[in-house]
Amino acid sequence: MENKAKIGIIGVGFIGEIHMNGFAASGKADVVAIADLNAELLKSRQAAYGIPRIYTDYAQMLQSEKLDGVVIATPDDAHRGPVEAAARAGLPVLLEKPVATTPADVEAIVQAVEWARIPCLMGFSLRFSANHIALKKRFESGELGIPTTAYARRSTTVNGARRLRGRCSVNEYLAVHDMDFLLWVFGKEVDSIYTTTSKARVYEELGTADHYWNLLRWKNGATASILASWGMPAGYPMRLEQEVLIIGSKGSAQLSLTGQQTHVATDTTFETPEIPMNAYTYRDECGHFADVALGRAEPVTNVYDGLNTYKLTSAAEESVRTGEPIKVSL
């Protein structure tokens, strides 16, 4: 493809490598440079993916390379510096979720993006999941009426918690995806969130709760519950499981855990449409970012979507501390 985007990636661990594969699959971009503090990991990624240049200093990469955009896939608590540096360089950013882990870092990131007026695509991958897009469209068309309640679950094994070593909660790691998706479907007029946790082996090892239950209420009376868990045993064969059910005033749409099928129902019909699974989610996300970086598209998510999920996870922590529902203003 002509006019491919030249992309740099800061942070080439687990999610950084996923993006490297995503850009390659998209055919819309070339990853021309990568940066990471781990020199051995950099060399390994360079050899595996044929990356032209590597840097242990992301600032040097941004200064030396002629990039169209940059992916920030550093640990969650280390997003601020790379975003600010990319903003100073005037580069579009694909920022992995969550936007940050502290109020000061979140505020600084939003201000940097606003000051530089750069596109900032938040890495909410469900916006690119064929199954979730299909559910969204069925409600968008009005066929299933107004969404009234939902249940979502996202779970992984204890090895996911061990990999992150307590740098964030499982709510920040997993539930933000479903929070963003449900805000996309239900709207952003959230009234409150009530959250409770349970603690077991992950808490004993790392000091972070194993499971979060979040109950959201919208101002129109709609409700949703979101379970985020990294308490599955290490021997469980699925690295990540997800399911979602949305019931509307005229019908329902469901991504079922059993077979990961999509179901759509009304009072008189029941469908199991053939929808591709999520194999192409990151391909499509990376391809979209390439278009954003070259000015061919507006980002489907932005830093304010990241801010909204941060507000929800912060309110969730306050709810855990107080045992009470917390009012939310998005």
C-alpha positions in Angstrom: 0.0 0.0 0.0 1.3 3.4 -0.9 1.6 6.2 1.7 2.0 3.9 4.7 2.2 5.6 8.1 5.5 5.5 9.8 4.9 4.5 13.4 7.0 4.4 16.6 6.1 2.3 19.6 7.1 3.2 23.2 6.9 0.1 25.3 7.2 -3.2 23.6 6.1 -5.6 26.2 2.9 -7.7 26.1 0.5 -5.1 24.6 3.3 -3.3 22.6 4.0 -6.6 20.8 0.3 -7.0 20.1 0.3 -3.6 18.3 3.4 -4.6 16.3 1.4 -7.5 15.0 -1.6 -5.3 14.4 0.2 -2.8 12.3 1.8 -5.6 10.2 -1.6 -7.2 9.6 -3.3 -3.9 8.7 -0.9 -3.3 5.8 -1.4 0.4 6.4 1.7 1.2 8.5 5.3 0.3 9.0 6.7 0.2 12.6 10.0 2.0 11.9 11.3 2.4 15.5 10.6 1.1 18.9 11.7 2.3 22.4 11.9 0.5 25.7 14.0 0.6 28.8 14.8 -3.2 28.4 17.6 -3.3 25.9 17.5 -7.1 25.6 13.7 -7.1 24.9 14.3 -4.4 22.3 16.9 -6.5 20.5 14.6 -9.5 20.6 11.6 -7.6 19.1 13.9 -6.0 16.5 15.1 -9.5 15.4 11.6 -11.0 15.4 9.8 -8.2 13.5 12.6 -6.6 11.4 12.3 -3.2 13.1 14.9 -0.8 11.6 15.9 1.1 14.7 15.6 0.7 18.5 16.0 3.1 21.4 16.3 2.8 25.1 15.3 6.5 25.4 11.9 7.4 23.9 12.8 11.1 23.8 15.7 10.3 21.5 13.5 8.3 19.3 10.9 11.1 19.0 13.7 13.5 18.2 15.6 11.4 15.7 12.7 9.7 13.7 10.3 11.3 11.2 7.2 9.6 12.5 3.5 10.0 11.6 2.3 8.7 14.9 3.3 7.0 18.1 1.9 4.2 20.2 2.3 4.5 24.0 2.2 1.0 25.5 4.3 1.6 28.6 3.1 0.4 32.0 -0.1 2.1 33.1 1.7 4.3 35.7 4.2 5.5 33.1 2.0 7.1 30.4 2.5 10.7 31.3 6.0 11.4 30.2 5.7 9.7 26.7 2.3 11.5 26.1 3.8 14.9 27.0 6.9 14.2 24.8 4.7 13.1 21.8 2.5 16.2 22.3 5.6 18.5 22.2 6.6 16.7 19.0 3.1 17.3 17.6 2.5 13.6 17.0 -0.8 11.7 16.9 -1.0 9.2 19.8 -2.5 5.8 20.3 -2.6 5.6 24.1 -3.2 2.3 25.8 -5.8 2.2 28.5 -6.1 3.3 31.2 -5.3 6.9 30.5 -3.2 6.9 33.7 -3.4 5.8 37.3 -3.3 9.1 39.3 -5.3 12.3 39.1 -2.2 14.4 38.5 -1.1 12.2 35.6 -4.6 12.1 34.0 -4.9 15.9 34.2 -1.4 16.4 32.7 -2.2 14.0 29.8 -5.5 15.7 29.0 -3.8 19.1 29.1 -0.9 18.0 26.9 -3.3 16.6 24.3 -5.4 19.8 24.4 -2.4 22.1 24.2 -0.9 20.3 21.2 -4.3 19.7 19.6 -3.1 16.2 18.6 -5.4 13.3 17.9 -5.3 10.8 20.8 -6.9 7.5 20.1 -7.6 5.6 23.3 -6.9 1.9 23.1 -10.4 0.7 23.9 -10.3 -2.3 21.6 -14.0 -3.2 21.9 -14.7 -0.3 19.6 -13.0 -2.5 16.9 -14.5 -5.9 17.9 -16.9 -7.1 15.2 -19.2 -8.7 17.8 -19.4 -5.6 20.0 -19.9 -3.3 17.0 -22.8 -5.6 15.8 -24.5 -5.3 19.2 -24.1 -1.5 19.2 -25.6 -1.2 15.7 -28.7 -3.3 16.6 -29.5 -0.8 19.4 -28.4 2.2 17.3 -31.0 1.2 14.6 -33.8 1.3 17.2 -34.7 -2.4 16.4 -34.1 -3.4 20.1 -35.5 -0.2 21.6 -33.8 1.7 24.4 -31.1 -0.2 26.3 -32.4 -0.7 29.9 -29.9 -3.1 31.6 -26.7 -5.0 30.9 -24.3 -7.5 32.3 -20.7 -7.7 31.3 -17.9 -10.0 32.5 -14.2 -9.9 31.6 -11.9 -12.4 33.4 -8.3 -13.6 33.2 -6.1 -15.9 35.2 -3.9 -15.0 38.2 -0.9 -14.9 35.7 -2.4 -11.6 34.4 -2.2 -10.1 37.8 1.3 -11.5 38.3 2.5 -10.0 35.0 1.3 -6.5 36.2 2.7 -7.0 39.7 0.1 -4.8 41.4 0.7 -1.7 39.3 -3.1 -1.3 38.8 -6.4 -2.9 39.8 -8.2 -5.4 37.7 -10.9 -2.7 37.3 -8.4 -0.5 35.7 -7.0 -3.3 33.6 -10.1 -5.0 32.4 -13.4 -3.3 33.4 -12.5 -0.1 31.6 -13.1 -1.9 28.3 -16.7 -2.7 29.3 -17.2 0.7 30.9 -16.3 2.4 27.6 -18.4 0.0 25.6 -21.5 0.5 27.7 -21.0 4.3 27.7 -20.9 4.0 23.9 -24.2 2.1 23.9 -26.1 3.6 26.8 -24.7 7.1 26.6 -22.6 9.1 29.1 -25.4 10.4 31.4 -24.3 8.2 34.3 -25.8 8.9 37.7 -23.8 6.7 40.1 -21.6 3.6 40.6 -21.6 1.2 43.4 -18.6 -1.2 43.7 -17.6 -4.1 45.9 -14.6 -6.4 45.8 -13.6 -9.8 47.0 -10.0 -10.7 48.0 -8.3 -14.1 47.7 -5.0 -15.4 46.3 -4.2 -12.3 44.2 -4.7 -10.1 47.2 -2.5 -12.3 49.3 0.3 -12.3 46.7 0.1 -8.7 45.3 -2.2 -6.6 47.6 -4.9 -6.0 44.9 -8.4 -7.4 45.0 -9.1 -10.5 42.9 -12.6 -9.5 41.8 -14.6 -6.3 41.3 -18.4 -6.0 40.9 -19.5 -2.6 39.5 -23.1 -1.6 39.4 -23.8 1.5 37.2 -27.0 3.5 37.2 -27.8 6.0 34.5 -29.9 9.1 35.0 -32.7 7.6 32.9 -32.9 4.6 35.2 -30.9 2.1 33.1 -28.5 -0.1 35.0 -25.5 -2.4 34.3 -23.3 -4.7 36.2 -19.7 -5.3 35.3 -17.6 -8.1 36.7 -13.8 -7.8 36.3 -11.7 -10.7 37.7 -8.1 -12.0 37.5 -8.8 -14.8 39.9 -9.1 -17.7 37.4 -6.5 -20.4 38.2 -3.2 -20.4 36.3 -4.0 -23.7 34.6 -7.2 -22.4 33.0 -6.8 -22.6 29.2 -8.4 -19.3 28.2 -6.1 -16.3 28.7 -9.1 -13.9 28.5 -12.9 -14.5 28.6 -15.6 -12.0 27.9 -19.4 -11.9 27.7 -22.0 -9.2 27.5 -25.8 -9.1 27.6 -27.8 -6.0 26.9 -31.6 -6.0 27.3 -33.6 -3.3 25.6 -37.2 -2.2 25.7 -37.9 -4.2 22.5 -35.3 -6.9 22.4 -31.9 -8.1 23.6 -28.4 -8.7 22.2 -25.8 -11.0 23.7 -22.3 -12.1 23.2 -22.5 -15.5 24.9 -19.5 -17.1 26.6 -20.6 -20.5 25.4 -19.0 -20.8 22.0 -18.5 -17.0 22.0 -21.6 -16.6 19.8 -23.7 -13.5 19.2 -27.5 -13.8 19.9 -30.1 -11.2 19.0 -33.8 -11.7 20.1 -37.1 -9.9 20.0 -40.6 -11.1 21.0 -41.0 -12.9 17.7 -37.4 -13.7 16.5 -34.2 -15.2 17.6 -30.9 -15.0 15.6 -27.4 -16.3 15.9 -25.7 -14.1 13.2 -22.4 -15.2 11.8 -20.0 -12.6 13.0 -16.2 -12.9 12.9 -14.6 -13.3 16.2 -12.0 -10.9 17.6 -9.0 -12.0 15.6 -9.0 -8.8 13.7 -9.6 -6.4 16.5 -6.1 -5.1 16.8 -5.5 -5.2 13.1 -8.5 -2.9 12.6 -7.5 -0.7 15.6 -4.0 -0.2 14.2 -5.2 0.3 10.7 -7.6 3.0 12.0 -4.7 4.7 13.9 -2.6 4.7 10.7 -5.4 6.5 9.0 -5.7 9.0 11.9 -1.9 9.5 11.8 -2.0 10.4 8.1 -5.0 12.7 8.5 -7.4 10.3 6.7 -9.7 9.7 9.6 -10.9 11.2 12.9 -10.2 8.9 15.9 -13.3 6.9 17.0 -12.2 7.4 20.7 -10.3 10.2 22.3 -8.6 11.2 25.5 -12.0 12.3 27.0 -13.2 8.7 26.7 -10.2 7.7 28.7 -11.0 10.4 31.2 -14.6 9.1 31.6 -13.5 5.6 32.4 -10.9 7.0 34.8 -13.7 8.9 36.6 -15.7 5.7 36.9 -12.8 3.6 38.2 -11.9 6.3 40.7 -15.5 6.5 41.9 -15.5 2.7 42.1 -12.5 2.8 44.5 -14.3 5.5 46.6 -17.4 3.2 46.7 -15.2 0.3 47.9 -13.8 2.5 50.7 -17.1 3.9 51.8 -19.5 1.0 51.1 -21.8 3.5 49.4 -22.9 4.4 45.8 -20.9 7.3 44.4 -22.4 10.1 42.2 -20.6 10.5 38.9 -20.4 13.4 36.5 -19.0 12.6 33.1 
